[in-house]
Amino acid sequence: MRPKYPSDVTAAFLEMEAQSQVATQRMTLSPTSAPGGPPVAAPVLTQLIETMFFASMATEEGRLNPVGVVFSETPADLDDEAAAWDLVRFGSTMAFDVEHVANLASACAWPRSFFSVVPLEGSLVIAGIATPHGRQAFDVDRLVRVVVPKPGVVAVYRGEWEVVRYERGALRTWMPKHRPQLDSIERTVLGEHARPLSRHARNHLLRIVEAMVELGRGGLLAILGPGEGLPQLFGEEGNPFDTEVKRLDPALCLGAAILDIAGGLQAPPPDAPPQAPGKAQAAARAPARPMTGHDRVHRLLDLIVRLTTVDGAVVMSHALDVLAFGAKLPPARGIISEIFAATPDQRMDASWSLDARGTRHRAAAAFVSGHPERIAFIVSQDGLAATFQEIEGKVVYWPL
């Protein structure tokens, strides 16, 4: 049964939000520790989705413009000192409707900026243009965003994480079976700083994939399982596949850089003594580090994206250490009889054929076959991105 757009998109988003809340409470045994952001009423979310859907197909001077909005109860949620946004306020608000969104879309360059939409006297209005700014914090922003990257395509986000997408008459969500490898990577990278449903590490992986798509060169990220290294992948030294790999020594420690930022977010313990005024003033006068943790992460991300352009795979540990690049991955130990494709309507389609695919797809499928804790991210030169995983004994191709 096809979705009754857009009400089913709203229902799917709220259902996924509820599942996240329940899962968090079960894991923490606390009903107050769920990390969800400010709630959005179903009628408001439906209006956001519906308006953006029709705006995605409206032209301005013959052009279609991708655009996004971020919803908050007041503009102050975006432009106070603690916010993760830079807000350019309009002198007077504008009605949030298809005409205004389409007319102004070219001035609001998604994904770099969004329209700020707020409620005013029972209606939704556009209050300005908001741009996420660089920050040394993650998950600060948990506001709802609605974006239309293509005509007739609507994606609803919680913060920087896509929750549900409507495309070609079908809903696509981040399904529970898709999470185990990424949850495991999250715990491996963050250790004691990991919390239920935290997404620091996976968000950075998806940023790498997004940058690979934008670069248009294609590439393959092969992430090993817990405790695995290059010997587990290539075998003993002298193995012919071991010689066709460009090792990094030392490894690029992306995971450690992410942990450095996440650890810096932790508040001091309640019994920690207050810092003396003299020390605080001295710290304020101290010269800044040559590179912040945030800058270090982004430089590593950029370098990793460039490494993926070299023929072969970028091989990463489960802790997101980049061990090698340009690697020719070993073939599967046995014959892979079937590849299943995850469809937008949440089925596993067995008709997906590996025979018509290139060497990257075969290498990614072989890499995960028999290893349910591994995951491979693949980007084709035509811009299609997906993961390969083994789920319940099936090798699954999962479009992103």
Legacy VTK file of the C-alpha trace (Angstrom):
# vtk DataFile Version 3.0
C-alpha trace
ASCII
DATASET POLYDATA
POINTS 400 float
0.000 0.000 0.000
1.490 3.326 -1.073
1.870 6.082 1.518
-0.879 8.667 1.844
1.513 11.535 1.410
2.296 13.595 3.465
0.477 12.316 6.560
2.278 8.967 6.391
5.639 10.748 6.364
4.654 12.538 9.561
3.457 9.264 11.101
6.688 7.474 10.129
8.833 10.237 11.637
6.889 10.256 14.909
7.004 6.455 15.066
10.783 6.416 14.600
11.117 9.117 17.265
9.005 7.042 19.664
11.093 3.932 18.991
14.282 5.882 19.730
12.841 7.168 23.001
11.770 3.671 24.112
15.100 2.135 23.138
17.005 4.781 25.062
14.888 4.342 28.189
15.404 0.574 28.094
19.150 0.968 27.764
19.502 3.616 30.454
16.641 2.552 32.767
15.781 6.227 32.994
12.698 7.847 31.485
14.326 11.269 31.512
17.561 10.563 29.664
16.279 10.144 26.112
18.293 12.295 23.698
15.394 13.376 21.474
15.034 17.010 20.604
12.126 19.414 21.095
8.822 17.757 20.124
6.957 18.941 17.036
3.176 18.608 16.829
1.909 16.381 14.030
-0.108 19.159 12.296
2.937 21.450 12.274
5.192 18.722 10.875
2.615 17.866 8.231
2.441 21.512 7.153
6.236 21.708 6.952
6.400 18.552 4.828
3.490 19.448 2.565
4.699 22.983 1.863
8.236 21.843 1.127
7.018 19.015 -1.108
5.109 21.365 -3.404
7.881 23.991 -3.209
10.330 21.358 -4.503
8.402 21.253 -7.788
7.833 25.002 -8.107
10.166 26.835 -10.447
11.605 30.308 -10.095
12.648 31.785 -13.446
12.514 28.272 -14.856
14.851 26.797 -12.234
14.314 24.224 -9.530
16.244 24.851 -6.336
16.920 22.364 -3.544
16.085 23.983 -0.222
15.677 23.174 3.457
14.032 24.595 6.570
14.826 24.286 10.260
11.908 24.571 12.677
12.119 26.147 16.125
9.610 27.655 18.529
11.375 31.021 18.388
14.300 32.595 16.458
16.124 32.860 19.793
16.636 29.087 19.638
18.945 29.721 16.697
20.800 32.937 17.467
21.589 32.774 21.188
25.186 32.169 22.290
24.675 28.453 22.879
23.052 27.783 19.501
24.791 26.007 16.658
23.548 28.473 14.059
24.256 31.900 12.622
20.896 33.560 11.918
20.264 36.401 9.489
16.879 37.756 10.603
14.397 39.325 8.238
13.085 42.747 9.282
9.570 41.369 8.909
8.568 37.735 8.706
7.180 36.161 5.558
4.417 33.617 5.246
5.698 30.056 5.065
4.078 28.990 1.820
5.068 27.485 -1.512
5.381 30.862 -3.261
7.781 32.393 -0.742
9.899 29.234 -0.371
10.288 28.878 -4.154
10.937 32.593 -4.621
13.666 32.756 -1.970
15.195 29.297 -2.460
18.151 30.531 -4.518
19.178 32.808 -1.626
19.126 29.903 0.816
21.843 27.563 -0.408
21.002 24.177 1.095
22.848 22.288 2.534
24.911 25.252 3.675
21.915 27.187 4.996
18.221 26.790 5.822
15.147 28.944 6.178
14.287 29.528 9.834
10.604 28.673 10.262
8.786 29.565 13.496
5.157 29.720 14.660
3.551 33.149 14.907
-0.055 33.808 15.893
-1.236 30.371 14.853
0.658 30.269 11.526
4.131 29.327 10.366
6.397 32.096 9.088
9.906 32.425 7.672
11.976 34.439 10.163
15.323 34.466 8.342
18.157 32.364 6.936
20.090 30.138 9.353
23.536 28.694 8.674
25.065 25.947 10.842
28.429 27.226 12.005
31.571 25.318 12.876
31.623 24.178 16.475
33.506 21.823 18.746
30.327 20.108 19.856
28.008 17.511 18.455
24.308 16.866 18.933
23.960 20.440 20.219
21.309 21.022 17.588
18.364 18.600 17.857
15.898 20.699 15.899
13.720 19.267 13.150
14.808 20.005 9.583
12.835 19.320 6.416
14.748 19.365 3.136
13.816 18.835 -0.514
17.004 17.868 -2.402
15.072 16.987 -5.592
11.589 17.598 -6.987
9.106 15.370 -5.173
11.672 14.144 -2.628
11.310 15.144 1.038
13.615 14.170 3.901
12.911 14.894 7.578
15.868 15.197 9.947
16.345 15.360 13.699
19.410 17.549 13.960
21.918 16.323 11.367
20.451 12.821 11.223
17.961 11.824 8.541
15.002 9.980 10.090
12.638 9.418 7.165
12.572 10.156 3.442
9.720 10.140 0.915
10.750 9.343 -2.657
8.942 7.853 -5.640
5.837 7.032 -3.644
7.681 5.121 -0.920
9.039 5.822 2.549
12.640 5.115 3.423
13.758 5.010 7.045
16.902 4.056 8.916
15.669 0.589 9.828
16.686 -1.232 13.032
18.516 -4.018 11.164
20.792 -1.398 9.643
22.198 -0.272 12.977
24.246 -3.042 14.668
27.572 -2.454 12.911
27.338 1.320 13.317
26.252 1.044 16.955
29.238 -1.223 17.561
31.599 1.261 15.871
30.101 4.033 18.007
30.830 2.116 21.216
34.334 1.170 20.061
35.245 4.752 19.170
33.688 6.576 22.125
34.075 4.024 24.926
32.770 5.457 28.190
31.585 8.584 26.376
29.182 6.610 24.185
25.539 6.933 25.079
22.459 5.236 23.690
21.697 6.265 20.124
24.653 8.672 19.989
25.738 9.272 16.408
29.066 11.108 16.523
31.052 8.457 14.643
28.386 7.444 12.157
27.640 11.057 11.257
31.278 11.495 10.297
31.211 8.323 8.226
28.187 9.636 6.362
29.946 12.959 5.826
32.794 11.075 4.170
30.296 9.287 1.922
28.544 12.566 1.067
31.879 14.136 0.133
32.730 11.092 -2.011
29.442 11.541 -3.871
30.131 15.253 -4.418
33.655 14.496 -5.662
32.236 12.170 -8.312
35.184 9.767 -8.384
33.625 6.788 -6.622
35.332 4.817 -3.871
35.121 2.103 -1.238
35.437 2.269 2.564
35.959 -1.161 4.135
35.543 -1.172 7.933
36.815 -4.243 9.766
35.097 -5.938 12.675
36.081 -5.508 16.351
39.643 -6.629 17.072
40.473 -7.140 13.399
43.452 -5.637 11.626
45.213 -6.032 8.312
46.502 -9.562 9.151
42.917 -10.780 9.578
42.059 -9.324 6.168
45.114 -10.215 4.110
46.596 -13.115 6.037
50.290 -13.677 6.613
52.960 -11.504 5.043
53.809 -12.676 1.561
50.159 -13.223 0.665
49.699 -11.779 -2.855
46.859 -9.542 -1.650
48.996 -8.231 1.198
51.472 -6.770 -1.294
48.763 -4.805 -3.109
48.004 -2.426 -0.275
49.383 0.968 0.683
49.766 0.796 4.462
49.791 3.866 6.705
52.283 3.907 9.564
51.170 5.279 11.900
47.489 4.944 11.092
45.272 7.997 10.667
43.344 7.985 13.937
39.978 9.474 12.981
38.260 7.663 15.845
40.663 9.139 18.405
40.043 12.631 17.015
36.271 12.144 17.340
36.742 10.838 20.887
38.849 13.884 21.739
35.938 16.144 20.858
33.313 13.952 22.529
35.410 13.735 25.701
35.785 17.506 25.768
32.016 17.840 25.920
31.743 16.103 29.263
30.836 18.391 32.134
33.128 18.385 35.206
31.985 16.079 38.002
29.662 17.645 40.614
32.329 17.498 43.312
35.058 19.055 41.177
36.565 22.125 42.868
35.884 25.444 41.113
38.738 26.894 39.127
40.527 29.775 40.803
39.968 33.144 39.100
43.687 33.604 38.516
43.963 30.279 36.729
40.875 30.990 34.638
42.339 34.354 33.551
45.667 32.740 32.764
43.947 30.083 30.680
42.041 32.770 28.798
45.344 34.531 27.990
47.069 31.307 26.917
47.654 30.972 23.185
45.212 28.726 21.355
46.322 25.338 20.106
47.559 25.357 16.504
44.632 23.134 15.538
41.390 22.533 17.391
39.896 19.087 17.698
37.162 20.174 15.308
39.708 21.303 12.694
41.671 18.096 13.099
38.584 15.968 12.442
37.675 17.907 9.325
41.210 17.735 7.941
41.210 13.981 8.494
37.840 13.661 6.792
39.109 15.592 3.775
42.242 13.442 3.544
40.254 10.195 3.817
37.934 11.318 1.028
40.980 11.970 -1.164
42.407 8.541 -0.359
39.207 6.931 -1.633
39.931 8.283 -5.128
42.902 5.921 -5.448
41.961 2.633 -7.094
41.221 0.100 -4.368
39.686 0.282 -0.901
40.394 2.462 2.103
40.613 -0.005 5.003
39.614 1.191 8.472
39.597 -0.542 11.828
36.433 -0.807 13.916
37.802 2.136 15.930
38.015 4.174 12.688
41.788 4.105 12.339
42.686 4.337 8.651
45.099 1.439 8.188
45.591 1.379 4.425
44.339 2.685 1.095
44.473 1.545 -2.499
43.921 -1.980 -1.208
42.851 -4.868 -3.426
40.539 -6.845 -1.184
40.681 -10.668 -1.138
37.858 -12.575 -2.838
35.104 -14.259 -0.855
35.979 -17.577 0.757
33.030 -19.213 -0.935
30.506 -18.534 -3.665
28.064 -15.745 -2.819
24.862 -17.260 -4.129
22.564 -14.276 -3.629
22.731 -10.568 -2.928
19.678 -9.009 -1.327
18.797 -5.362 -1.878
17.007 -3.359 0.805
14.046 -1.641 -0.868
12.454 1.685 0.181
9.350 -0.156 1.403
11.491 -2.186 3.839
11.632 -5.491 1.951
14.657 -7.577 1.006
14.685 -8.054 -2.766
16.593 -11.169 -3.884
16.592 -10.173 -7.560
19.560 -7.796 -7.202
22.390 -9.124 -9.367
26.086 -8.756 -8.648
27.032 -9.966 -12.145
26.198 -6.638 -13.771
28.210 -4.653 -11.201
31.827 -3.585 -11.192
34.833 -4.684 -9.184
34.031 -2.337 -6.276
30.674 -4.012 -5.692
32.187 -7.493 -5.867
34.980 -6.518 -3.505
32.557 -4.977 -1.009
30.272 -8.029 -1.087
33.227 -10.380 -0.591
34.557 -8.227 2.246
31.401 -8.576 4.363
30.459 -12.133 3.375
30.889 -14.350 6.418
31.724 -11.330 8.611
28.520 -9.849 10.105
30.449 -7.248 12.132
32.055 -5.651 9.084
30.491 -2.944 6.925
31.488 -1.490 3.561
30.472 1.907 2.185
30.546 2.113 -1.591
30.081 5.083 -3.909
29.761 4.626 -7.659
31.055 7.163 -10.149
27.451 7.913 -11.077
26.901 9.173 -7.517
24.982 6.236 -6.043
25.972 5.421 -2.454
25.214 2.256 -0.492
26.470 -0.116 2.160
27.181 -3.823 1.995
26.509 -5.804 5.168
25.803 -9.359 6.192
22.438 -9.459 7.970
21.081 -12.752 9.304
23.360 -14.680 6.973
22.405 -12.611 3.897
24.724 -10.259 2.042
22.647 -7.083 1.743
23.124 -4.117 -0.567
21.597 -1.103 1.208
21.164 2.145 -0.807
21.823 5.344 1.140
LINES 1 401
400 0 1 2 3 4 5 6 7 8 9 10 11 12 13 14 15 16 17 18 19 20 21 22 23 24 25 26 27 28 29 30 31 32 33 34 35 36 37 38 39 40 41 42 43 44 45 46 47 48 49 50 51 52 53 54 55 56 57 58 59 60 61 62 63 64 65 66 67 68 69 70 71 72 73 74 75 76 77 78 79 80 81 82 83 84 85 86 87 88 89 90 91 92 93 94 95 96 97 98 99 100 101 102 103 104 105 106 107 108 109 110 111 112 113 114 115 116 117 118 119 120 121 122 123 124 125 126 127 128 129 130 131 132 133 134 135 136 137 138 139 140 141 142 143 144 145 146 147 148 149 150 151 152 153 154 155 156 157 158 159 160 161 162 163 164 165 166 167 168 169 170 171 172 173 174 175 176 177 178 179 180 181 182 183 184 185 186 187 188 189 190 191 192 193 194 195 196 197 198 199 200 201 202 203 204 205 206 207 208 209 210 211 212 213 214 215 216 217 218 219 220 221 222 223 224 225 226 227 228 229 230 231 232 233 234 235 236 237 238 239 240 241 242 243 244 245 246 247 248 249 250 251 252 253 254 255 256 257 258 259 260 261 262 263 264 265 266 267 268 269 270 271 272 273 274 275 276 277 278 279 280 281 282 283 284 285 286 287 288 289 290 291 292 293 294 295 296 297 298 299 300 301 302 303 304 305 306 307 308 309 310 311 312 313 314 315 316 317 318 319 320 321 322 323 324 325 326 327 328 329 330 331 332 333 334 335 336 337 338 339 340 341 342 343 344 345 346 347 348 349 350 351 352 353 354 355 356 357 358 359 360 361 362 363 364 365 366 367 368 369 370 371 372 373 374 375 376 377 378 379 380 381 382 383 384 385 386 387 388 389 390 391 392 393 394 395 396 397 398 399
